[in-house]
Amino acid sequence: MRTGILGTGTLAVALGTRWVRAGHEVLVGGRSPDKAAAAAARMGAARAVTPAEAVAGRDAVLLAVSWHGVPDALRSAGAAEGSLAGTPLIDPTNAVAHGVGELLTPDGRSAAEHVAGWAPGARVVKAFHVFPADQWDEGRAPVTVVLAGDHEDALRITADLVRDVGARPAVLGGLRRARQLEEVAGFVIGLAFSGIDPGSAVPRTNASSTPFSPE
């Protein structure tokens, strides 16, 4: 798969490394050419390019930047001019207050819906936003990556990329469910920074039972 990455941080490197090992062609674009080159080198066979080149003709693009850097990253990639139209755009951003987990999008829309507004025509999928970058190191126990998006082809492609990093994909619903996923990340972040294991606050269940009753 021809995969583009906007961003040069730890999540970009972690996922890019796994995708390179899975045989994908990975291009990395960032604000700093030097940082893009360093990130690409850490991934292995990835190649550093400009942000506009990182999204051109790609089968999928990962938007791996901080929430505050999203507008600039999309602008540098030409998103407003339609450079991402028709492209699956994977959004792992967390628009939350650091260490607190409160969402920073008070208008009721999810961060992913804002991303869709800044990248007209892009097929945005919320994914990879709950787990830290080191989850994608080789040998870690498999986890489930929950997806939300409106386009079947984009969800299918993202699900393939999830499997290629050793995880299980699960589709929650359309992009309108992305805020719910982002609230989950805020919940996890808030508890983790308080020194509480978030897993201890979630009921254990399986696919054939539910912890909740409608009665």
C-alpha positions in Angstrom: 0.0 0.0 0.0 1.2 3.5 -0.7 1.0 5.2 2.7 1.7 8.8 3.6 2.5 10.2 7.0 2.2 13.8 8.1 4.2 14.1 11.2 7.6 13.0 12.6 6.9 12.2 16.3 6.9 8.9 18.2 3.5 7.7 16.9 4.4 8.4 13.3 7.7 6.5 13.7 6.1 3.6 15.5 3.3 3.0 13.0 5.5 3.8 10.0 8.1 1.3 11.2 5.5 -1.5 11.3 4.1 -0.5 7.9 7.5 -0.6 6.3 8.1 -4.0 7.8 4.7 -5.1 6.4 5.9 -4.1 2.9 4.1 -0.8 2.4 5.7 2.2 0.6 5.9 4.9 3.3 6.5 8.6 2.6 7.0 11.0 5.5 6.3 14.7 5.4 6.9 17.3 8.2 7.4 21.0 8.8 11.2 20.3 9.3 12.9 18.5 6.4 15.6 17.4 8.8 13.1 15.9 11.3 11.3 14.2 8.4 14.6 12.6 7.2 15.4 11.4 10.7 12.0 9.9 11.2 12.1 8.2 7.8 15.5 6.8 8.7 14.2 5.4 12.0 11.4 3.6 10.1 13.7 1.8 7.8 12.9 2.0 4.1 10.6 5.1 4.4 11.4 8.2 2.4 11.3 11.9 3.6 9.4 14.3 1.2 7.5 17.5 1.5 4.0 17.4 3.1 2.4 17.9 -0.3 4.3 15.0 -1.7 3.4 12.8 1.3 -0.3 13.0 0.5 -0.2 12.9 -3.3 -1.4 9.7 -4.9 -1.5 7.8 -1.5 -3.8 4.9 -0.7 -4.0 6.3 2.9 -2.5 9.1 4.9 -1.8 9.2 8.7 -2.2 12.6 10.4 0.3 12.0 13.2 0.7 15.5 14.7 -0.4 17.2 17.9 -3.9 18.6 17.9 -2.6 22.2 17.9 -0.4 21.4 14.8 -3.3 19.9 12.7 -4.3 23.1 10.9 -0.7 23.9 9.8 0.0 20.2 8.8 -3.1 20.1 6.6 -2.4 23.6 5.2 1.2 22.6 4.2 -0.2 19.5 2.5 -2.6 21.6 0.4 -5.7 20.0 2.1 -7.8 23.2 1.6 -7.2 22.9 -2.1 -8.4 19.3 -2.2 -5.1 17.4 -2.1 -6.7 14.8 0.2 -10.1 14.5 -1.6 -11.0 10.9 -1.9 -8.1 9.7 0.3 -8.5 7.8 3.5 -7.2 10.2 6.2 -6.5 8.5 9.5 -6.9 10.8 12.5 -5.2 9.6 15.7 -5.1 13.1 17.3 -6.3 13.8 20.8 -7.8 17.2 21.3 -7.5 17.1 25.1 -6.0 19.1 27.9 -2.7 17.6 28.8 -2.8 15.5 31.9 -6.5 16.2 32.4 -8.2 14.6 29.4 -10.9 17.2 28.9 -11.8 17.7 25.3 -10.8 21.0 23.7 -13.6 21.0 21.1 -16.5 22.7 23.0 -18.7 23.1 19.9 -19.9 19.5 20.3 -18.1 18.3 17.2 -15.3 15.7 17.4 -11.7 16.6 16.5 -12.1 14.2 13.5 -15.1 16.2 12.3 -13.0 19.4 12.5 -10.3 17.5 10.5 -12.9 16.6 7.9 -13.8 20.3 7.6 -10.2 21.4 7.1 -9.6 18.7 4.5 -12.5 18.9 2.1 -13.3 15.6 0.4 -11.0 13.5 2.6 -12.4 10.2 3.9 -11.6 10.7 7.6 -11.3 7.7 9.9 -10.7 8.1 13.6 -8.2 5.4 14.8 -5.0 4.8 16.7 -5.7 7.6 19.3 -6.1 5.6 22.5 -2.8 3.6 22.8 0.7 5.2 23.3 3.3 4.8 20.6 5.2 2.0 22.4 2.1 -0.2 22.0 3.3 -0.7 18.4 6.7 -2.2 19.4 7.3 -5.7 18.2 6.2 -8.4 20.7 3.5 -6.4 22.5 0.2 -8.2 23.2 -2.5 -7.6 20.5 -5.1 -5.0 21.2 -8.3 -3.8 19.5 -8.2 -0.5 17.6 -11.7 1.0 17.3 -12.5 2.9 14.1 -15.2 5.5 13.2 -15.8 6.7 9.7 -18.4 7.3 7.0 -16.7 5.6 4.0 -16.6 1.8 3.7 -13.5 1.8 1.5 -11.6 4.1 3.9 -12.6 1.9 6.9 -11.5 -1.3 5.0 -8.1 0.2 4.1 -7.6 1.5 7.7 -8.6 -1.9 9.1 -5.9 -3.5 6.9 -3.3 -1.1 8.3 -4.5 -1.9 11.8 -3.9 -5.6 11.1 -0.5 -4.8 9.7 0.7 -3.4 13.1 -0.6 -6.6 14.9 -3.9 -5.3 16.2 -7.6 -6.1 15.7 -9.8 -3.5 14.0 -13.4 -2.9 15.1 -15.8 -0.4 13.5 -18.0 1.5 16.0 -19.9 3.5 13.4 -19.9 6.6 11.4 -17.8 9.7 11.9 -20.4 11.1 14.2 -19.3 8.4 16.8 -15.7 9.8 16.7 -16.4 12.2 19.6 -17.4 9.2 21.7 -14.1 7.6 20.9 -12.3 10.8 21.8 -14.1 11.0 25.1 -12.8 7.4 25.8 -9.2 8.7 25.2 -9.8 11.6 27.6 -11.2 9.2 30.2 -8.0 7.0 29.8 -5.7 9.9 29.9 -7.3 11.5 32.9 -7.2 8.3 35.0 -3.7 7.4 33.9 -2.3 10.8 34.9 -4.1 10.3 38.3 -2.1 7.1 38.8 -5.2 4.8 38.3 -5.2 1.9 35.8 -8.0 2.8 33.3 -8.5 -0.9 32.7 -9.6 -1.3 36.3 -12.6 1.0 35.7 -13.9 -0.9 32.7 -16.1 -4.0 33.1 -14.7 -7.2 31.8 -17.0 -8.9 29.3 -17.0 -10.8 26.0 -18.8 -10.8 22.7 -21.6 -13.1 24.0 -22.5 -11.1 27.1 -22.9 -7.5 28.1 -22.2 -5.9 31.5 -25.3 -3.7 31.2 -29.0 -4.5 31.3 -31.8 -2.4 29.8 -33.9 -3.1 32.9 
